[in-house]
């Protein structure tokens, strides 16, 4: 039986989904009362169910497989339009920028978790390494601001190289314990080291690229904009670059090696795949993305402290990966929006907002354990629309 959207061109379906998502995001971000937010959450769940029942979700998924570049461009334009709508509002832009940066960090964890099967419960620690890199370099050293985010990623990768030695020598729960220990060690190191501000933390100066300071909102067409607009645009550019890199990595022979190692290390070794080399590559690449995102986040937050990069924050990043779907880049971005925005929009109910959010996450994991947007079966040749 044909469904409503079964004959709709895939790119048209992607356009409809993008416009609908943009309108929904604007309403959610602009919602003030808890009643409005809860009603919008229920509306979003109903809309997702309707999209699945009418065939719209299937057509969007087909577009993402057959025309990934076009779908990514549509999504980027939608995000840019959302930023433009709230260009003069501080708090919505802060939430948008935070969501985008958490999405970049989740992409890095997805390379480790979803592709290589490498457990990392120290994501917040590597995020903090990037943030503290900004605190120590921006305004305190002659290093150009444009290089600081990159250096944050490089430093996270170098420290990760030390940690990866015990990680690749252990498996399963033992590897998890190694990363947990590093997460606790990182927070303790910051608290007892006065060079990094001790438990009080450090202020972070604003990035300045080519004389353009991130602490001042640009004036567009005679209108004043929020100073968070710079960070939101930089975060969107970073996310677009990270997403493209991750998707290319997934489709390359390296991505094939990562999948093989995750599924069966013994068989992979028999076919000549270097198990340790592959794991180290995934760990380092993922930490670079996390570190770069942390460096931009530190500059945007203007202050960093050890309490911002605890083990519970690492669990939050892990929850994003699991909620979105292991190995699913699109799922990570959707889950990052859910994890960042919903608790903030439900602040009026105080501690109960985390209870409601936790129940929502558990419900998704129980009734849809593969995640919100699960990763499909790996395709070794591009699928054509006619073959579907």
VMD Tcl script that draws the C-alpha trace (Angstrom):
set ca {
  {0.00 0.00 0.00}
  {1.43 3.34 -1.08}
  {1.93 5.92 1.62}
  {1.41 9.65 1.23}
  {5.03 10.58 0.46}
  {6.23 7.38 -1.21}
  {6.44 9.03 -4.65}
  {7.85 12.35 -3.46}
  {11.37 13.12 -4.82}
  {13.91 12.47 -2.06}
  {15.44 15.95 -2.16}
  {11.97 17.52 -1.96}
  {11.31 15.39 1.10}
  {14.58 16.60 2.61}
  {13.56 20.20 1.92}
  {10.17 19.69 3.59}
  {11.86 18.10 6.60}
  {14.36 20.97 6.84}
  {11.68 23.69 6.71}
  {9.53 21.83 9.22}
  {12.51 21.32 11.50}
  {13.44 25.01 11.26}
  {9.92 26.13 12.19}
  {9.81 23.66 15.06}
  {13.21 24.79 16.35}
  {12.16 28.45 16.24}
  {8.99 27.70 18.21}
  {10.89 25.60 20.75}
  {13.65 28.15 21.28}
  {11.12 30.97 21.59}
  {8.86 29.05 23.99}
  {8.80 30.58 27.46}
  {6.45 28.54 29.64}
  {6.87 24.90 30.60}
  {3.40 24.16 29.22}
  {4.48 25.41 25.80}
  {7.74 23.46 25.90}
  {6.08 20.21 27.00}
  {3.38 20.67 24.34}
  {6.08 21.22 21.71}
  {7.93 18.09 22.87}
  {4.72 16.08 22.47}
  {4.14 17.70 19.07}
  {7.68 16.76 18.00}
  {7.14 13.12 19.00}
  {3.83 13.04 17.13}
  {5.42 14.62 14.05}
  {8.23 12.05 14.06}
  {5.68 9.23 14.24}
  {3.64 10.78 11.44}
  {6.77 11.15 9.27}
  {7.49 7.44 9.72}
  {3.89 6.41 8.98}
  {3.49 8.59 5.86}
  {6.82 7.63 4.29}
  {8.43 11.06 4.65}
  {11.17 9.74 6.93}
  {11.99 6.96 4.44}
  {12.31 9.46 1.58}
  {14.57 11.71 3.66}
  {16.71 8.70 4.53}
  {16.92 7.80 0.84}
  {18.01 11.35 0.02}
  {20.71 11.17 2.70}
  {22.07 7.97 1.10}
  {21.89 8.96 -2.54}
  {22.55 12.71 -2.32}
  {24.50 13.17 0.93}
  {26.13 16.43 -0.16}
  {22.83 18.06 -1.06}
  {21.18 16.94 2.18}
  {24.12 18.23 4.21}
  {23.85 21.57 2.40}
  {20.12 21.79 3.13}
  {20.76 21.06 6.81}
  {23.53 23.69 6.97}
  {21.24 26.31 5.39}
  {18.55 25.43 7.94}
  {21.01 25.88 10.81}
  {22.21 29.17 9.33}
  {18.61 30.37 9.06}
  {17.99 29.45 12.71}
  {21.05 31.44 13.75}
  {19.83 34.40 11.67}
  {16.40 34.33 13.36}
  {17.96 34.66 16.81}
  {20.93 36.79 15.77}
  {20.10 39.48 18.35}
  {19.17 37.17 21.26}
  {21.97 36.11 23.59}
  {20.55 33.01 25.28}
  {19.12 31.24 22.20}
  {22.41 31.80 20.34}
  {24.35 30.44 23.31}
  {22.22 27.29 23.27}
  {22.59 26.91 19.51}
  {26.38 27.34 19.64}
  {26.65 24.92 22.57}
  {24.57 22.36 20.69}
  {26.78 22.67 17.61}
  {30.00 22.28 19.64}
  {28.61 19.30 21.55}
  {27.70 17.87 18.16}
  {31.34 18.15 17.05}
  {32.50 16.43 20.26}
  {29.89 13.69 19.73}
  {31.19 13.13 16.19}
  {34.65 12.55 17.66}
  {33.29 10.06 20.17}
  {31.31 8.37 17.40}
  {34.51 7.66 15.50}
  {35.85 5.98 18.64}
  {32.65 4.26 19.83}
  {30.59 3.68 16.73}
  {33.29 2.95 14.16}
  {36.21 1.41 16.05}
  {34.34 0.10 19.11}
  {36.85 1.92 21.32}
  {35.38 2.93 24.67}
  {36.15 6.46 25.90}
  {34.57 7.73 29.11}
  {36.95 10.70 29.26}
  {35.34 12.81 26.55}
  {34.81 15.76 28.89}
  {38.48 15.65 29.90}
  {39.63 16.04 26.28}
  {36.96 18.72 25.84}
  {38.47 20.45 28.88}
  {41.99 20.16 27.45}
  {40.83 22.21 24.47}
  {39.05 24.73 26.72}
  {42.09 25.19 28.97}
  {44.27 25.60 25.88}
  {42.17 28.64 25.00}
  {42.45 29.92 28.58}
  {46.24 29.66 28.57}
  {46.90 30.99 25.06}
  {44.26 33.60 24.20}
  {45.48 36.94 25.51}
  {48.34 35.32 27.45}
  {50.66 34.39 24.57}
  {51.69 35.66 21.14}
  {49.95 32.71 19.46}
  {47.40 33.98 16.88}
  {43.81 33.36 17.96}
  {43.06 31.60 14.69}
  {45.50 28.83 15.63}
  {44.23 28.31 19.20}
  {41.35 25.92 18.36}
  {43.68 23.84 16.19}
  {46.26 23.75 18.98}
  {43.54 22.65 21.38}
  {42.85 19.67 19.14}
  {46.55 18.89 18.73}
  {47.15 19.00 22.49}
  {44.15 16.76 23.13}
  {45.53 14.30 20.57}
  {49.03 14.32 22.10}
  {47.73 13.67 25.61}
  {45.44 11.04 24.15}
  {48.46 9.29 22.66}
  {49.75 8.72 26.19}
  {46.38 7.39 27.35}
  {45.87 5.20 24.28}
  {48.79 2.94 25.29}
  {46.92 1.28 28.18}
  {43.62 1.55 26.28}
  {44.76 -0.58 23.32}
  {46.39 -3.09 25.67}
  {43.08 -3.76 27.43}
  {39.60 -4.70 26.29}
  {35.99 -4.18 27.30}
  {35.40 -3.10 30.88}
  {39.12 -2.77 31.59}
  {39.55 -0.19 28.82}
  {36.53 1.67 30.23}
  {38.15 1.84 33.66}
  {41.32 3.33 32.15}
  {39.40 6.22 30.58}
  {37.32 6.73 33.74}
  {40.51 6.96 35.79}
  {41.92 9.54 33.38}
  {38.74 11.61 33.64}
  {39.00 11.72 37.44}
  {42.74 12.37 37.27}
  {42.27 15.31 34.90}
  {39.79 17.08 37.19}
  {42.01 16.48 40.24}
  {45.09 17.76 38.41}
  {43.32 21.01 37.53}
  {42.09 21.52 41.09}
  {45.52 21.19 42.72}
  {47.49 23.11 40.09}
  {47.54 26.88 40.65}
  {48.98 27.46 37.17}
  {45.56 26.52 35.78}
  {43.64 28.52 38.35}
  {43.06 25.71 40.83}
  {39.44 24.96 41.75}
  {38.40 28.52 40.83}
  {39.42 28.15 37.19}
  {40.57 30.79 34.72}
  {39.01 33.54 32.61}
  {39.29 33.08 28.87}
  {39.89 35.99 26.52}
  {37.82 36.37 23.35}
  {39.15 35.07 20.08}
  {40.21 37.71 17.58}
  {40.69 36.74 13.95}
  {41.93 39.36 11.52}
  {40.92 42.18 13.86}
  {37.44 40.69 14.25}
  {36.84 40.21 17.99}
  {34.38 37.52 19.06}
  {33.41 39.66 22.08}
  {31.60 42.20 19.90}
  {28.47 41.48 17.94}
  {28.73 42.48 14.28}
  {26.37 45.14 12.96}
  {24.36 43.74 10.05}
  {22.22 45.96 7.82}
  {22.11 48.59 10.56}
  {20.95 46.16 13.27}
  {22.86 45.25 16.40}
  {23.49 41.53 16.90}
  {24.52 39.41 19.85}
  {28.20 38.86 20.57}
  {27.37 35.12 20.60}
  {26.66 35.34 16.87}
  {30.39 35.06 16.13}
  {30.70 31.88 18.20}
  {27.56 30.38 16.66}
  {28.82 30.95 13.11}
  {32.28 29.61 13.99}
  {30.68 26.55 15.63}
  {28.54 25.93 12.53}
  {31.59 26.15 10.27}
  {33.49 23.75 12.53}
  {30.58 21.32 12.61}
  {30.27 21.37 8.81}
  {33.99 20.63 8.42}
  {33.94 17.91 11.11}
  {30.85 16.27 9.62}
  {32.41 16.18 6.15}
  {35.63 14.69 7.53}
  {33.80 12.01 9.52}
  {31.63 10.99 6.58}
  {34.66 10.77 4.28}
  {36.49 8.74 6.91}
  {33.54 6.39 7.21}
  {33.38 5.76 3.46}
  {37.13 5.31 3.00}
  {39.19 2.15 3.36}
  {40.12 3.43 6.82}
  {36.45 3.44 7.77}
  {36.14 -0.09 6.46}
  {39.09 -1.10 8.64}
  {37.49 0.56 11.67}
  {34.25 -1.35 11.12}
  {36.14 -4.60 10.68}
  {38.09 -4.11 13.93}
  {34.91 -3.30 15.83}
  {33.09 -6.38 14.55}
  {35.86 -9.00 14.82}
  {39.45 -8.24 15.81}
  {40.65 -11.78 15.16}
  {39.29 -11.90 11.62}
  {40.65 -8.39 10.95}
  {44.13 -9.42 12.05}
  {43.95 -12.47 9.78}
  {43.29 -10.18 6.81}
  {46.29 -8.00 7.65}
  {44.55 -5.09 9.38}
  {46.69 -3.58 12.13}
  {44.44 -3.68 15.19}
  {46.46 -1.33 17.38}
  {47.24 1.06 14.55}
  {43.56 1.30 13.65}
  {42.49 1.90 17.25}
  {45.16 4.54 17.77}
  {44.04 6.34 14.61}
  {40.41 6.37 15.77}
  {41.33 7.53 19.26}
  {43.58 10.34 18.05}
  {41.20 11.54 15.33}
  {38.26 11.59 17.73}
  {40.22 13.50 20.37}
  {41.28 16.12 17.82}
  {37.63 16.92 17.10}
  {36.77 16.97 20.80}
  {39.72 19.22 21.61}
  {38.95 21.74 18.85}
  {35.31 21.92 19.99}
  {36.46 22.42 23.59}
  {38.78 25.27 22.60}
  {35.93 27.16 20.91}
  {33.63 26.40 23.83}
  {36.14 27.78 26.35}
  {36.44 31.03 24.43}
  {32.68 31.33 24.11}
  {32.04 30.61 27.80}
  {34.74 33.17 28.78}
  {35.56 31.12 31.89}
  {36.72 27.57 32.53}
  {36.79 25.63 35.79}
  {37.42 21.97 36.74}
  {33.76 21.49 37.67}
  {32.80 21.96 34.01}
  {34.72 18.86 32.87}
  {33.82 16.12 35.32}
  {33.09 12.44 34.80}
  {29.35 13.22 34.77}
  {29.96 15.52 31.81}
  {31.73 12.66 30.04}
  {28.66 10.50 30.65}
  {26.56 13.25 29.07}
  {28.64 13.03 25.89}
  {28.34 9.24 25.93}
  {24.57 9.62 26.33}
  {24.49 11.77 23.19}
  {26.24 9.04 21.18}
  {23.98 6.28 22.51}
  {20.81 8.32 22.19}
  {21.54 9.31 18.61}
  {22.67 5.86 17.53}
  {26.10 4.27 17.57}
  {28.05 5.28 14.49}
  {25.34 7.63 13.23}
  {26.61 11.18 12.53}
  {23.10 12.54 11.94}
  {21.91 10.84 15.11}
  {24.68 12.49 17.13}
  {23.60 15.95 15.96}
  {19.94 15.31 16.78}
  {20.79 13.86 20.18}
  {23.08 16.80 20.98}
  {20.14 19.15 20.41}
  {17.93 17.04 22.67}
  {20.50 16.78 25.47}
  {21.50 20.47 25.43}
  {18.24 22.29 24.72}
  {15.53 20.34 26.58}
  {17.00 20.65 30.11}
  {17.60 24.37 29.55}
  {14.06 24.96 28.31}
  {12.63 23.20 31.38}
  {14.52 25.24 33.97}
  {11.35 26.54 35.62}
  {10.62 23.13 37.13}
  {14.09 23.12 38.70}
  {15.39 19.69 39.72}
  {12.43 17.91 38.14}
  {13.65 18.92 34.68}
  {16.52 16.44 34.93}
  {14.10 13.78 36.15}
  {11.87 14.38 33.13}
  {14.86 14.46 30.80}
  {16.26 11.22 32.27}
  {12.91 9.48 31.86}
  {12.80 10.64 28.23}
  {16.29 9.29 27.56}
  {15.51 5.95 29.22}
  {12.26 5.65 27.26}
  {14.13 6.14 23.99}
  {16.80 3.60 24.92}
  {14.17 1.05 26.02}
  {11.76 1.39 23.11}
  {14.33 2.32 20.46}
  {17.65 0.85 21.64}
  {19.29 1.42 18.25}
  {18.99 5.20 18.78}
  {16.94 8.03 17.34}
  {18.62 7.83 13.91}
  {20.37 4.46 13.76}
  {23.22 3.82 11.39}
  {22.22 1.71 8.44}
  {24.03 -1.30 7.05}
  {27.31 -0.24 5.51}
  {27.08 0.15 1.72}
  {30.17 -0.56 -0.34}
  {28.75 1.06 -3.49}
  {26.44 4.09 -3.71}
  {22.81 3.08 -3.84}
  {20.77 4.54 -6.68}
  {17.29 5.84 -6.12}
  {15.92 3.51 -8.79}
  {17.18 0.46 -6.92}
  {15.17 1.31 -3.81}
}
mol new
graphics top color blue
foreach p $ca { graphics top sphere $p radius 0.5 }
foreach p [lrange $ca 0 end-1] q [lrange $ca 1 end] { graphics top cylinder $p $q radius 0.2 }
display resetview
